[in-house]
Amino acid sequence: MRFLVLAASFALAACGGETQRAAGCAREAQHQLTWSSPDAPDTVTARAEGPTCRQATVTLSIRDAQGNPLWAFAAPYHILKAGDGPLDETFAAVDAAEMDTFLARWADLSVQNTSDLPQWRDGEARLSGETFAYYTALEREAYEMLRARDLAMACFAAAAESTTCLIIDPFSRAPAMMVAYGP
């Protein structure tokens, strides 16, 4: 009898957890993307989860056609909308429709080519561009070799004014960050 009461309490606690979760912000959007393979589209999923949509953490994941994970990124929603800093009273409430719009747009990644990136000129200490500030963890020779190969890049918003672009490394066949840029 004691076991039965204990099992019933666990079952009720589990149901209560699900009810709380449904009352918060649990939203999702998906988009197909031809990036890792020209023959089979990848699936990009953008999710929001939190006690409210204003307080949500958002995640972006990319899976290949077989469902294998390729990349994942997570951040507080307010960082992507308003920039760095703590969530404070100046950040307005976010309703489900606003979050759904954000997630749908975020999941719709742009595909660009590495050849579109600025040249890293010989003798320059770091990569620079005319319009944006650029960052790459690559050495100049590796960056220029990948840029010349005209590879497809999946680019996504990684902050309010920052974009990160990924490539499928031609040697390892694994996703890798090519460049990040912003004002």
Secondary structure, DSSP 8 states (H G I E B T S, - for coil): -HHHHHHHHHHHHHHHHHHHHHHSEEEEEEEEE--S-SSS-EEEEEEEEESSSTT-EEEEEEE-TTS-EEEEEEEEHHHHHH-SS---TTS----HHHHHHHHHHHHS-EEEEGGGS----TT-SS---SSSEEE-SS-HHHHHHHHHTT-EEEEEEEETTEEEEEEE-TTT-SEEEEEEEE-
